[in-house]
Amino acid sequence: MHYTESTIKNLPRVQRLNLINSITGIKPGNLIGTKSNAGVSNLAIISSVVHLGSNPPYIGFILRPSMVDRRDTYENILENCFYTINHIPSNFVEQAHYTSAKFDKETSEFEQCKFTEEYLSDFPAPFVKESGLKIGLKHLESIPISINNTMMIVGKVLYIDVDSKALSPEGYLDLDLLDSAGIGGLNTYYKLKKIKQFPYARVAELPKFSK
Amino acid sequence: MHYTESTIKNLPRVQRLNLINSITGIKPGNLIGTKSNAGVSNLAIISSVVHLGSNPPYIGFILRPSMVDRRDTYENILENCFYTINHIPSNFVEQAHYTSAKFDKETSEFEQCKFTEEYLSDFPAPFVKESGLKIGLKHLESIPISINNTMMIVGKVLYIDVDSKALSPEGYLDLDLLDSAGIGGLNTYYKLKKIKQFPYARVAELPKFSK
């Protein structure tokens, strides 16, 4: 089955949305926790978190103009400067999915979707207590992606809280043990099963592959 | 277990690399196929592919300055303008991992790692025959992320080839049926098990959640 530039363009809108949102493969399931200066917390599901660098530790996510909920998130990030990124445990995917409903600005998705706000080490944004991996970040930069009016929000990692059962002495994280969920497209959720781990790839140590 | 800004900074380098590369959660496992004007094909594993928009269909990935192999990829993208993104099937993760070894410039990772170059509909870059989902893109823009000397490479989707058994009439893709792999950190691979699918989230249709 294949699609060309023109068949993609002429797909019904929802079918195109579903297809194009799915083709990049599995996406990380995260909840972004923020708080407005007026004291209202916000929680937004996001599937576009991406690693940018380890030293210093930078993480980005894509903000799309059409997403009203994420606009609350962005306003809070601009007001407060601090935000959190929290893995979605696989048994919380339904609650996480519904954080994307358009609640009014005075309503906290923590309350509506029954997640527990957690404050750790005086960090000024709410973590998600139910999450097995929690990251506290400071906003550094918003990089415009002008061709389609989106932005990449870049933050520096200031705090990491992780369930120690999932962490190896070398710093490897087992996402299967953490039970972190993956997202496909706009509405499909996956569990992760660890299958393999390989050493750093060197030409001199190339295994003998055959077709 | 938790880390602060200073404990992260003072971690041994490899442990910090492993940890920070892991904390964003599951990452999509893809192979980028390119070809130089001199006719040498290149294949590079990449875990930073991100959806940017559906109409027009744009996809980005992060290029890090330290990755020599991906520099070949980038030079080819600049020369040729066209490139492919191909899902890694879970039974090909070892071969895919070793495309990151530093082969010399005249060597094709297709050949070394035993993937099959496939040319579809006159698209001027090589697809990976073994992949269940193949995307053909045209390079549009390279957006500098100046704070750590990385770039986001933005392309427009011109072609999609997908195993039809994984595609629903609504355009949903089943990544479990496609057997696409996810990546954790720098070297850990996961299979995906589909667990749930939910409708578009509306406040009026919020399920009754309880803690």
HADDOCK unambig.tbl for C-alpha pairs under 7 A between the chains (distance, minus, plus):
assign (segid A and resid 1 and name CA) (segid B and resid 161 and name CA) 5.83 0.50 0.50
assign (segid A and resid 1 and name CA) (segid B and resid 162 and name CA) 5.47 0.50 0.50
assign (segid A and resid 1 and name CA) (segid B and resid 163 and name CA) 6.23 0.50 0.50
assign (segid A and resid 1 and name CA) (segid B and resid 164 and name CA) 5.53 0.50 0.50
assign (segid A and resid 2 and name CA) (segid B and resid 160 and name CA) 5.42 0.50 0.50
assign (segid A and resid 2 and name CA) (segid B and resid 161 and name CA) 4.28 0.50 0.50
assign (segid A and resid 2 and name CA) (segid B and resid 162 and name CA) 6.16 0.50 0.50
assign (segid A and resid 3 and name CA) (segid B and resid 159 and name CA) 5.59 0.50 0.50
assign (segid A and resid 3 and name CA) (segid B and resid 160 and name CA) 5.03 0.50 0.50
assign (segid A and resid 3 and name CA) (segid B and resid 161 and name CA) 6.50 0.50 0.50
assign (segid A and resid 4 and name CA) (segid B and resid 158 and name CA) 5.78 0.50 0.50
assign (segid A and resid 4 and name CA) (segid B and resid 159 and name CA) 4.62 0.50 0.50
assign (segid A and resid 4 and name CA) (segid B and resid 160 and name CA) 6.64 0.50 0.50
assign (segid A and resid 5 and name CA) (segid B and resid 158 and name CA) 4.48 0.50 0.50
assign (segid A and resid 5 and name CA) (segid B and resid 159 and name CA) 6.01 0.50 0.50
assign (segid A and resid 15 and name CA) (segid B and resid 170 and name CA) 5.18 0.50 0.50
assign (segid A and resid 15 and name CA) (segid B and resid 171 and name CA) 4.74 0.50 0.50
assign (segid A and resid 16 and name CA) (segid B and resid 54 and name CA) 6.80 0.50 0.50
assign (segid A and resid 16 and name CA) (segid B and resid 171 and name CA) 6.80 0.50 0.50
assign (segid A and resid 17 and name CA) (segid B and resid 54 and name CA) 5.66 0.50 0.50
assign (segid A and resid 18 and name CA) (segid B and resid 171 and name CA) 5.16 0.50 0.50
assign (segid A and resid 18 and name CA) (segid B and resid 172 and name CA) 5.49 0.50 0.50
assign (segid A and resid 19 and name CA) (segid B and resid 171 and name CA) 4.72 0.50 0.50
assign (segid A and resid 19 and name CA) (segid B and resid 172 and name CA) 5.91 0.50 0.50
assign (segid A and resid 19 and name CA) (segid B and resid 173 and name CA) 6.78 0.50 0.50
assign (segid A and resid 20 and name CA) (segid B and resid 54 and name CA) 5.54 0.50 0.50
assign (segid A and resid 20 and name CA) (segid B and resid 57 and name CA) 6.58 0.50 0.50
assign (segid A and resid 21 and name CA) (segid B and resid 51 and name CA) 6.43 0.50 0.50
assign (segid A and resid 21 and name CA) (segid B and resid 54 and name CA) 6.80 0.50 0.50
assign (segid A and resid 22 and name CA) (segid B and resid 172 and name CA) 6.98 0.50 0.50
assign (segid A and resid 22 and name CA) (segid B and resid 173 and name CA) 5.98 0.50 0.50
assign (segid A and resid 24 and name CA) (segid B and resid 28 and name CA) 6.90 0.50 0.50
assign (segid A and resid 24 and name CA) (segid B and resid 49 and name CA) 6.41 0.50 0.50
assign (segid A and resid 24 and name CA) (segid B and resid 50 and name CA) 6.55 0.50 0.50
assign (segid A and resid 24 and name CA) (segid B and resid 51 and name CA) 6.52 0.50 0.50
assign (segid A and resid 25 and name CA) (segid B and resid 28 and name CA) 5.14 0.50 0.50
assign (segid A and resid 25 and name CA) (segid B and resid 87 and name CA) 6.80 0.50 0.50
assign (segid A and resid 25 and name CA) (segid B and resid 175 and name CA) 6.99 0.50 0.50
assign (segid A and resid 26 and name CA) (segid B and resid 27 and name CA) 6.42 0.50 0.50
assign (segid A and resid 26 and name CA) (segid B and resid 28 and name CA) 4.80 0.50 0.50
assign (segid A and resid 26 and name CA) (segid B and resid 182 and name CA) 6.29 0.50 0.50
assign (segid A and resid 27 and name CA) (segid B and resid 26 and name CA) 6.43 0.50 0.50
assign (segid A and resid 27 and name CA) (segid B and resid 27 and name CA) 5.84 0.50 0.50
assign (segid A and resid 27 and name CA) (segid B and resid 28 and name CA) 6.07 0.50 0.50
assign (segid A and resid 28 and name CA) (segid B and resid 24 and name CA) 6.89 0.50 0.50
assign (segid A and resid 28 and name CA) (segid B and resid 25 and name CA) 5.14 0.50 0.50
assign (segid A and resid 28 and name CA) (segid B and resid 26 and name CA) 4.80 0.50 0.50
assign (segid A and resid 28 and name CA) (segid B and resid 27 and name CA) 6.06 0.50 0.50
assign (segid A and resid 48 and name CA) (segid B and resid 50 and name CA) 6.13 0.50 0.50
assign (segid A and resid 49 and name CA) (segid B and resid 24 and name CA) 6.43 0.50 0.50
assign (segid A and resid 50 and name CA) (segid B and resid 24 and name CA) 6.55 0.50 0.50
assign (segid A and resid 50 and name CA) (segid B and resid 48 and name CA) 6.13 0.50 0.50
assign (segid A and resid 51 and name CA) (segid B and resid 21 and name CA) 6.44 0.50 0.50
assign (segid A and resid 51 and name CA) (segid B and resid 24 and name CA) 6.52 0.50 0.50
assign (segid A and resid 54 and name CA) (segid B and resid 16 and name CA) 6.80 0.50 0.50
assign (segid A and resid 54 and name CA) (segid B and resid 17 and name CA) 5.65 0.50 0.50
assign (segid A and resid 54 and name CA) (segid B and resid 20 and name CA) 5.52 0.50 0.50
assign (segid A and resid 54 and name CA) (segid B and resid 21 and name CA) 6.78 0.50 0.50
assign (segid A and resid 57 and name CA) (segid B and resid 20 and name CA) 6.58 0.50 0.50
assign (segid A and resid 87 and name CA) (segid B and resid 25 and name CA) 6.80 0.50 0.50
assign (segid A and resid 98 and name CA) (segid B and resid 201 and name CA) 5.37 0.50 0.50
assign (segid A and resid 98 and name CA) (segid B and resid 206 and name CA) 6.92 0.50 0.50
assign (segid A and resid 100 and name CA) (segid B and resid 201 and name CA) 6.11 0.50 0.50
assign (segid A and resid 101 and name CA) (segid B and resid 201 and name CA) 4.81 0.50 0.50
assign (segid A and resid 101 and name CA) (segid B and resid 202 and name CA) 4.83 0.50 0.50
assign (segid A and resid 101 and name CA) (segid B and resid 203 and name CA) 5.27 0.50 0.50
assign (segid A and resid 102 and name CA) (segid B and resid 202 and name CA) 6.79 0.50 0.50
assign (segid A and resid 102 and name CA) (segid B and resid 203 and name CA) 6.23 0.50 0.50
assign (segid A and resid 103 and name CA) (segid B and resid 203 and name CA) 6.34 0.50 0.50
assign (segid A and resid 113 and name CA) (segid B and resid 209 and name CA) 6.34 0.50 0.50
assign (segid A and resid 114 and name CA) (segid B and resid 209 and name CA) 6.29 0.50 0.50
assign (segid A and resid 114 and name CA) (segid B and resid 210 and name CA) 6.17 0.50 0.50
assign (segid A and resid 114 and name CA) (segid B and resid 211 and name CA) 5.82 0.50 0.50
assign (segid A and resid 158 and name CA) (segid B and resid 4 and name CA) 5.77 0.50 0.50
assign (segid A and resid 158 and name CA) (segid B and resid 5 and name CA) 4.49 0.50 0.50
assign (segid A and resid 159 and name CA) (segid B and resid 3 and name CA) 5.58 0.50 0.50
assign (segid A and resid 159 and name CA) (segid B and resid 4 and name CA) 4.61 0.50 0.50
assign (segid A and resid 159 and name CA) (segid B and resid 5 and name CA) 6.01 0.50 0.50
assign (segid A and resid 160 and name CA) (segid B and resid 2 and name CA) 5.42 0.50 0.50
assign (segid A and resid 160 and name CA) (segid B and resid 3 and name CA) 5.04 0.50 0.50
assign (segid A and resid 160 and name CA) (segid B and resid 4 and name CA) 6.64 0.50 0.50
assign (segid A and resid 161 and name CA) (segid B and resid 1 and name CA) 5.83 0.50 0.50
assign (segid A and resid 161 and name CA) (segid B and resid 2 and name CA) 4.28 0.50 0.50
assign (segid A and resid 161 and name CA) (segid B and resid 3 and name CA) 6.51 0.50 0.50
assign (segid A and resid 162 and name CA) (segid B and resid 1 and name CA) 5.47 0.50 0.50
assign (segid A and resid 162 and name CA) (segid B and resid 2 and name CA) 6.15 0.50 0.50
assign (segid A and resid 163 and name CA) (segid B and resid 1 and name CA) 6.24 0.50 0.50
assign (segid A and resid 164 and name CA) (segid B and resid 1 and name CA) 5.54 0.50 0.50
assign (segid A and resid 170 and name CA) (segid B and resid 15 and name CA) 5.18 0.50 0.50
assign (segid A and resid 171 and name CA) (segid B and resid 15 and name CA) 4.74 0.50 0.50
assign (segid A and resid 171 and name CA) (segid B and resid 16 and name CA) 6.80 0.50 0.50
assign (segid A and resid 171 and name CA) (segid B and resid 18 and name CA) 5.15 0.50 0.50
assign (segid A and resid 171 and name CA) (segid B and resid 19 and name CA) 4.71 0.50 0.50
assign (segid A and resid 172 and name CA) (segid B and resid 18 and name CA) 5.50 0.50 0.50
assign (segid A and resid 172 and name CA) (segid B and resid 19 and name CA) 5.91 0.50 0.50
assign (segid A and resid 172 and name CA) (segid B and resid 22 and name CA) 6.98 0.50 0.50
assign (segid A and resid 173 and name CA) (segid B and resid 19 and name CA) 6.77 0.50 0.50
assign (segid A and resid 173 and name CA) (segid B and resid 22 and name CA) 5.98 0.50 0.50
assign (segid A and resid 182 and name CA) (segid B and resid 26 and name CA) 6.31 0.50 0.50
assign (segid A and resid 187 and name CA) (segid B and resid 197 and name CA) 5.51 0.50 0.50
assign (segid A and resid 187 and name CA) (segid B and resid 198 and name CA) 5.48 0.50 0.50
assign (segid A and resid 187 and name CA) (segid B and resid 199 and name CA) 6.80 0.50 0.50
assign (segid A and resid 188 and name CA) (segid B and resid 196 and name CA) 5.83 0.50 0.50
assign (segid A and resid 188 and name CA) (segid B and resid 197 and name CA) 4.39 0.50 0.50
assign (segid A and resid 188 and name CA) (segid B and resid 198 and name CA) 6.78 0.50 0.50
assign (segid A and resid 189 and name CA) (segid B and resid 194 and name CA) 6.00 0.50 0.50
assign (segid A and resid 189 and name CA) (segid B and resid 195 and name CA) 5.77 0.50 0.50
assign (segid A and resid 189 and name CA) (segid B and resid 196 and name CA) 5.20 0.50 0.50
assign (segid A and resid 189 and name CA) (segid B and resid 197 and name CA) 6.24 0.50 0.50
assign (segid A and resid 190 and name CA) (segid B and resid 192 and name CA) 5.85 0.50 0.50
assign (segid A and resid 190 and name CA) (segid B and resid 193 and name CA) 5.15 0.50 0.50
assign (segid A and resid 190 and name CA) (segid B and resid 194 and name CA) 4.35 0.50 0.50
assign (segid A and resid 190 and name CA) (segid B and resid 195 and name CA) 5.28 0.50 0.50
assign (segid A and resid 191 and name CA) (segid B and resid 192 and name CA) 5.90 0.50 0.50
assign (segid A and resid 191 and name CA) (segid B and resid 193 and name CA) 5.07 0.50 0.50
assign (segid A and resid 191 and name CA) (segid B and resid 194 and name CA) 6.44 0.50 0.50
assign (segid A and resid 191 and name CA) (segid B and resid 195 and name CA) 6.54 0.50 0.50
assign (segid A and resid 192 and name CA) (segid B and resid 190 and name CA) 5.85 0.50 0.50
assign (segid A and resid 192 and name CA) (segid B and resid 191 and name CA) 5.90 0.50 0.50
assign (segid A and resid 192 and name CA) (segid B and resid 192 and name CA) 5.13 0.50 0.50
assign (segid A and resid 192 and name CA) (segid B and resid 193 and name CA) 6.38 0.50 0.50
assign (segid A and resid 193 and name CA) (segid B and resid 190 and name CA) 5.14 0.50 0.50
assign (segid A and resid 193 and name CA) (segid B and resid 191 and name CA) 5.08 0.50 0.50
assign (segid A and resid 193 and name CA) (segid B and resid 192 and name CA) 6.38 0.50 0.50
assign (segid A and resid 194 and name CA) (segid B and resid 189 and name CA) 5.98 0.50 0.50
assign (segid A and resid 194 and name CA) (segid B and resid 190 and name CA) 4.32 0.50 0.50
assign (segid A and resid 194 and name CA) (segid B and resid 191 and name CA) 6.42 0.50 0.50
assign (segid A and resid 195 and name CA) (segid B and resid 189 and name CA) 5.75 0.50 0.50
assign (segid A and resid 195 and name CA) (segid B and resid 190 and name CA) 5.27 0.50 0.50
assign (segid A and resid 195 and name CA) (segid B and resid 191 and name CA) 6.54 0.50 0.50
assign (segid A and resid 196 and name CA) (segid B and resid 188 and name CA) 5.82 0.50 0.50
assign (segid A and resid 196 and name CA) (segid B and resid 189 and name CA) 5.19 0.50 0.50
assign (segid A and resid 197 and name CA) (segid B and resid 187 and name CA) 5.52 0.50 0.50
assign (segid A and resid 197 and name CA) (segid B and resid 188 and name CA) 4.37 0.50 0.50
assign (segid A and resid 197 and name CA) (segid B and resid 189 and name CA) 6.22 0.50 0.50
assign (segid A and resid 198 and name CA) (segid B and resid 187 and name CA) 5.49 0.50 0.50
assign (segid A and resid 198 and name CA) (segid B and resid 188 and name CA) 6.76 0.50 0.50
assign (segid A and resid 199 and name CA) (segid B and resid 187 and name CA) 6.80 0.50 0.50
assign (segid A and resid 201 and name CA) (segid B and resid 97 and name CA) 6.99 0.50 0.50
assign (segid A and resid 201 and name CA) (segid B and resid 98 and name CA) 5.36 0.50 0.50
assign (segid A and resid 201 and name CA) (segid B and resid 100 and name CA) 6.12 0.50 0.50
assign (segid A and resid 201 and name CA) (segid B and resid 101 and name CA) 4.83 0.50 0.50
assign (segid A and resid 202 and name CA) (segid B and resid 101 and name CA) 4.83 0.50 0.50
assign (segid A and resid 202 and name CA) (segid B and resid 102 and name CA) 6.76 0.50 0.50
assign (segid A and resid 203 and name CA) (segid B and resid 101 and name CA) 5.28 0.50 0.50
assign (segid A and resid 203 and name CA) (segid B and resid 102 and name CA) 6.21 0.50 0.50
assign (segid A and resid 203 and name CA) (segid B and resid 103 and name CA) 6.33 0.50 0.50
assign (segid A and resid 206 and name CA) (segid B and resid 98 and name CA) 6.92 0.50 0.50
assign (segid A and resid 209 and name CA) (segid B and resid 113 and name CA) 6.34 0.50 0.50
assign (segid A and resid 209 and name CA) (segid B and resid 114 and name CA) 6.27 0.50 0.50
assign (segid A and resid 210 and name CA) (segid B and resid 114 and name CA) 6.15 0.50 0.50
assign (segid A and resid 211 and name CA) (segid B and resid 114 and name CA) 5.81 0.50 0.50
